[in-house]
Structures are given as structure tokens and as C-alpha cells.
């Protein structure tokens, strides 16, 4: 046994020395279980004149891999100057005693031994000839007169460290690295790169807490195995994984320590190829431009006529095209194999109009190319899209972002295949995705079932005039959505809305224009918005628009709508703006008295019922709970069939307060500040002539 001796004569003498193995059985590890041994000799003076004794409060001390402060150990002894001996099998000492407090003989000789324990780090293994991480041990002995009076076993845990545990699993688009870690490992910082990094680059990325380029995995308590899984990778590509384990305090093995691992994805098969159906015809001069952005494309392109060429990224903004040697309209299948992250024309301004209007007929196979962006909007000849079967969409963050175009805007797609977005698990926006697809006649069930990160569906199906119905589960697994602004606006063929369509979307704040100009819609299901309690807007007051243009009522222009169900807005306790909500709903004859009863924060009602020309009467209590109304421009303008009295609220001992009288009762109501034309052309109302001028 290699011994590192530390002798401390309290309180004045402090020194250390080394010694070889001892044959004294009292020094063997097995004898250290005796935590208190008395001696009869008087070689070491005692404070009470009794035989020397010593015992530690605990038999073992567990130490973290990197103690940040000195560690206190409780010792009971009557020795005036305890002699301390530290033994260890380690090559270097890692435990030192720097102070022993005087024994308190009134408390059984209690004192504290203060230890400094150095950080555990990589240890050299003589047998393997390599460095390794492991726990390490030392023994703290109290000796007197050559006798061991008490022993404390010190065990320091292994530092945070992990190593590959088996082989890396790979497919054409995934890598999985299995690891085993020491018990002190609490967090893993890691970064996957397509290119090798220098040591300084890797260390900077793994250390950066501001830009946060790296990712982090937090291990559960006691967890010592884990895997780092990566999806959406390029086929047949080498990747470099940089990894840095940390303990619960953020400590690392060494300041700049990290591990590097290399692995490659599998080569792609024909199923991973992108296959396009194109037409070479007189309109495009038999020259086919394809939407593969050259800046982001590397691979092999088979034009389907025997011509095969290699495409390398870096041909800045150069369109990819091919002239076919045919004289009449002929269809070809174009096959691409390789990396292609951006599906769009490289230089739209230099491509002929025919590239979008007469060339691309269909996507026969999406394959897997690492797609991150699709811009096939206004490719009006595109009529067919295949289902994504290989995970082509797994890297897509969006399929359109307002106010820019969507991925398939104004194409001639007639149907969306079932499972089309099953791999679009990272997409957060579907703005304008199928906007203007006037030939799209139906939507498959569960279209967005795996799109759990989706937040925005602005204009997604706007002007899809051939749509007649919607699947009830269309958004049933989209809990993060915040806006359905104009999602189905101008879907003039839509006849009904399924009950529960928005039940799962509890974070929605805007239904502005969602069903505006759905001119075939005849009814609204009861409880349509029952679970949408964070809604602020179902229309846009001109006051809220930069150009003072109001509109986007949730049912604005639904000219066939006949009835508004009771309690439709009962969940809208946070509603601010209901402007234009039912404007031009010419078939609505009555309003439910409770329509706005829950909307206590409502402020804007610009043109909400404007030109509802068949509306017969208004409930007196319609606005009883809406005492913060400010903007009432053209609220009922053009409701020429109205009769009876305008809405009022009864306060106090029976005083009627109409909307136009609220400014006289400013302790009960907010004073409306814009009300021009609120009841204009409503000449059949019994109190029409009593209204101040600007109100009518």
C-alpha cells in the first residue's frame, strides 16, 4: 500500500511524509472499522489524564468530485495534540488536513477536523496505460503511541464524465449515440456539426450561454445511461458530435474538456430520391426549369431522357434547367438524389413565366433530401403532391409565414393525401400554405395530427372556394395555436363548421376573419368556441390598423348565415375587439340576448352588425355587461329592418341608459369616444329621433 502520510500535531506542528507498506496489522484497512480505540500508554498527553481515545462520528465520508468549500469532520478525542495520518492508493495526495479545533471535554471531547479535498479528474491507470475517470479513496487515521485509535474512510465520487456505450446506430437520416455516465453527471451539453471544429471552436460553442448554439440534456437523479438522438440528417454524410458533461453545480472535468465522436449516416436508397413530374411543351419551349435552389443543392439529377448531371451548391442564384430534344408535349420524371434544403427557383426573376405555369405537374415522391423550405407557391400547373413517406418534412420549420407566401399557394392541387404532414413535427407556421388553391375540394382527416408545435394558421385555406366541409379533427392535436386569422376566409363553398373544431386550441387569441365571406355557411355549431378562453380579437377595429382599415370579422360577409347560437361567446372573457364580427350577415334576423354577456373587457364594436339588413330587433340587455365600450362606429349602420327600442342597461332604481346616454353616467360606464353612425339608417327604432346627431 502506497501511503501518503500527513502528521498534524495540534495546534502547532503540521507536516507530511511518505512511507512504504507496513506489516503492522493495525494499519490494515480491515482494522479501520473500529471507530474508537483506547490505549493505556501515555506517549500522547491527554486533556483529562485518562487513557487516550478517539472516534469519528461517522465511519465513512462521501465527497463530491469537486468540493467548493472545506469539509468538516466531527472527531471525539481527549488527545491534547491529535496525530493525523492519511493513507491512499492514489499516485498523488488529494486530501489534506489544515485545522483541528480544540477538543471540548465538556462535550465528550468533540472537535472538528477541517479537510481540503482536491477536485477529482482523469486518473492514470498503470494496467491499461491510459487515463480514466473513477472514484478514489483515502483513510484518515488518528494515531497515538504507534496505535491506530480511529479511522475514517473517505470516498470521493468520480467526476462528471460519459463515454460511448456500444455502437452508434444510423439510418439514412438519423444517428443515435448511446452513452454511459458517472453518477455525478447531471447535465450534458452537446453540439452536432457537419464539419469538424477546432478545439477552440468546440469549447466556445459548448460554453456559450448567450447565443446557446449547443443543446442540453438534463439527466434525472441516479440516471447513468442515455442516448443522444438526431433526426432529419443528410444521407451518406459524416457528422461530428461534441459533448461536455457537467455536474449539478456546472462543474466540468476540466475547464476546456470535451469529447468528440464521429459517425456517418447511411447511404440513401431510391426511396429517398425526390421525383418530379414535368412537362416539356411548346409553351415552355421544351425547356424545363425545376424548383431546386442551386445555392442549397448538391447531388445527382436524372432528367428522365438519359441525361444525368451533377449539381453542386455554390452556383449562386443560377436556375437549374434542361432543354429536351422533343417537338411535342411530353411528360418526364425527373429524379434527384442528394442534399437539397430549399425547394424553389434559384432566381425567380430570370426564370420564364412558363417555369411556374406550364412545367411542374406533380411531386411523385418527396424522398428525403433534408428539406428546410418549400416555395412552390404560384406554380399553377402543379396539381398533384404525394404523401411524405420518408420524413422529407421533418426539418421544415414552416410551410408559409405571414405576410409572405405559403408553400403551395395558388397551385392547382385537387387533394391533399392522407398523412401528408405526418412528419412535419417541427413546423410552427402554416400561414397561406394552401391559400388560393381553388381546386382543392376536400381535406383528409388528421391532416395536422402530428403538428403539435404549430402556432399559426393565418390564411391557411383562404379562398379555397371548392372546399365544402372540414374534418372535425383537423386541429385536434394542435394545442399551441395562437391565431386562426382568416384561416377559411372566402371559402365560398363551405357549408358547415364541425362542432369541436377548435376544442384543443386553448391558447388562441385571434379568430379575426376566420370564416369571413364563407357565403354558403348557413349555421354555427353551439359551443364552437367553448374552450377558447384567451381570445382577444374576432375582428379588427380601424383604430388598431396602421392604415386605419378595419375588417376581418369572424363571420363577416357570411350572407347565408341565418342564426347565431346562444352563448356563442361565453368563453370570451378576454375579448377586446368584436368589430365587423357579423357585418353583412344579411339573413340573420335576431340576436341572442346573452351574446356578449361574458365579454366584460370588450371595447371595440366597429361595424359589428353593419348591413345586417334583415335584423328585426335588438335585445334590450345586449350590452349590459359591456361597460368599457369605446369604439362604436357604424355598429348597426344599415340595419334597415330594425324596430323597437335600441339596447339599454337599467341601473339604480330603474333608470334606463342607452348606449348614446352612457357619457352621462361615467361612474357606471366608460364614455364612448367614437360612435359616428352607430345607428345610421335604423329609422325604425322607436328612440331613433332621441339619439344625438352623430349617433345616427
Secondary structure as UniProt FT lines:
FT   STRAND          3..9
FT   TURN            10..12
FT   STRAND          13..19
FT   HELIX           25..27
FT   HELIX           29..33
FT   STRAND          54..56
FT   STRAND          60..63
FT   TURN            65..66
FT   STRAND          71..77
FT   STRAND          83..88
FT   STRAND          95..100
FT   HELIX           105..107
FT   TURN            108..109
FT   STRAND          110..117
FT   STRAND          123..125
FT   TURN            126..129
FT   STRAND          130..132
FT   STRAND          136..144
FT   TURN            145..146
FT   STRAND          147..156
FT   STRAND          162..164
FT   STRAND          169..170
FT   STRAND          175..181
FT   TURN            183..184
FT   STRAND          187..193
FT   HELIX           199..207
FT   STRAND          215..218
FT   TURN            221..222
FT   STRAND          225..230
FT   TURN            235..236
FT   STRAND          238..246
FT   TURN            248..249
FT   TURN            255..256
FT   STRAND          259..264
FT   HELIX           270..272
FT   STRAND          274..280
FT   HELIX           282..284
FT   TURN            285..286
FT   STRAND          287..290
FT   HELIX           294..296
FT   STRAND          297..302
FT   STRAND          308..311
FT   TURN            313..314
FT   TURN            316..317
FT   STRAND          320..323
FT   STRAND          330..340
FT   STRAND          342..343
FT   HELIX           348..350
FT   HELIX           354..357
FT   TURN            358..359
FT   STRAND          360..365
FT   STRAND          373..374
FT   TURN            377..378
FT   TURN            380..381
FT   STRAND          384..385
FT   TURN            392..395
FT   TURN            402..403
FT   TURN            407..410
FT   TURN            418..423
FT   TURN            425..426
FT   TURN            431..436
FT   TURN            438..439
FT   TURN            445..450
FT   TURN            452..453
FT   TURN            458..463
FT   TURN            465..466
FT   TURN            472..477
FT   TURN            479..480
FT   TURN            485..490
FT   TURN            492..493
FT   TURN            499..504
FT   TURN            506..507
FT   TURN            512..517
FT   TURN            519..520
FT   TURN            526..531
FT   TURN            533..534
FT   HELIX           542..544
FT   TURN            546..547
FT   TURN            554..557
FT   TURN            559..560
FT   TURN            566..571
FT   TURN            573..574
FT   TURN            579..584
FT   TURN            586..587
FT   TURN            593..598
FT   TURN            600..601
FT   TURN            606..611
FT   TURN            613..614
FT   TURN            620..625
FT   TURN            627..628
FT   TURN            633..638
FT   TURN            640..641
FT   STRAND          648..651
FT   TURN            652..654
FT   STRAND          655..658
FT   HELIX           659..664
FT   TURN            666..668
FT   TURN            676..681
FT   TURN            683..684
FT   TURN            686..687
FT   HELIX           688..690
FT   HELIX           693..695
//
